[in-house]
Each structure stands twice: as structure tokens, then as C-alpha cells.
């Protein structure tokens, strides 16, 4: 029983320790393959704002499929494995969202 507990603890520690490595891997892959077009914060190209709700609302699977096969990305053809693309998607989830624009006053409101 004691041996099993040590093995279980070792397995749990391996999983817990893998999370920072996964985040680092996603950030490194993003910098290598994505930052040129999307910028450090994912907002460089307004049409491709990776922090926008329309992107962030997609499932991980949909995003991996998109970056794997979309003609502008074709990461599968470039040799990236699906696990690497998942790391990139995990990194996309950490990008800060764009703040909502400040409301502007209408001329009628400013005259009060």
C-alpha cells in the first residue's frame, strides 16, 4: 500500500508540474508562429483579434482545427502536431481581452 501511495503521489506531481511547462510551450509556439501577424497581445490585426469574444467563444477543438487547416495558417502542413496547436490555443486563452469602448455622450445628453 505504501508503494502505491508513492506511485500515486508521483503521478499527481507529474501532472501538476506539467501545467507550467504546457503554458510555457504554448507561449513559445505562439511567439514563433503567431506573433508576427497577431502581435504579443493577440490584437495586432483587428480582423483577427484573438481576444475578441467571437474567437474566445469557440471550442478548443474548433480553434485547433482552424489553425491546422486554414489556408492562412496551415500549421499541419508546417509540421506542427495537434498537441502543439493545443498548446497555442491554451496560450490564446490567457491573452487579456480588449476592454469595452467607453460610452460616448450624445449631443442631447451633453446639453443637460
N, C-alpha and C positions, 0 to 999 in steps of 0.2 A: 504494500500500500504506500509506503514511504517513497519508493522508486516512482510509482505512478504519480504521486503528488509533485515530485521534482520534474517529471516529464511534462505534466500539465502546466506547471509554472513556467517552464522553459518555452512551451508553445505560446502561452499567453504573452510572455515578454517579447517573443519574436514578432508577434502581431502588433503589439503596442509600439515597438521600436520601428516598425516598418512604415508607420504613418508619416513621420517627418521625412523619411527618405523618399516616399512617394510624392510628397508636396515639393520637395527639392527637385526631384526628377521632372515633375510637370513644369515647374518654373524654368528649369534649364532648357527643356524641349521647346517651351513657348518662346524663350529668348532666341533660340537657334532658328526656329521655323516660322514664327508668327509676328515677332515684334516689328519687323521691317514694314509690314502693311498695317498692323493693328496698334502699334505703339505699346509702350510699357504698361499703360493703364487700360488697354483694350478699346480706346476711344479715338484713335487716330483718324480713322475713316468713318464719317458719320453714317454712311450706309451700312457699315459693318461694325457698329458699336457693339462690342461683345458684352457690355454691361447692361444693354437695353433689355427690357422685360421680354420682348419677342424672342430674344436669344436665350436668356436665362430660364424662361419657362419651358424650354424644350427638355426632353428627357436626355440623360447621358447617352443612351443608345442612339437617339436621333442625331445628337451632335457628333458622336464618333463616326456614324455613317456619313454624315455630311462632310466632315473634313477628310474622310477616307476617299470619297468618290467624287466630290465636287470638282469640276474642271479647273477651278482656280486654286485648289489645294492639292488634290490627288496624292495625299500622304501615303496611300497604299502603294502607288506606283513609285514613290520616292523611297520605299523600303521601310517605312515606319510600321511597326507591329501594332495590333489593336490595343495591346496593353499600354504602349507608349502614347497612343492617341487618347486613351482614357486618362492617362496622367495629365495630358494637356487640358482635357475637359475639366478635370479636378481643379487645375490651376485657374481656369476661367471662372469657376465658382467662387474663387477667393478675390476676384477683382472688385474693387469698390464700385457701387452703382453710381450713375450720374445723378446728381441732385436734381430735383424737380425745378423747373424755372420759377423765378419769383413772379407772383401775380403783378400785373401792371394795372395802373389806375385808368379808368376810362375818363374822358373829359368831364362827363356829368358828375362823377364821384369827386373829382378834384375841386369843383366849384362849391361844394358844401362847406 
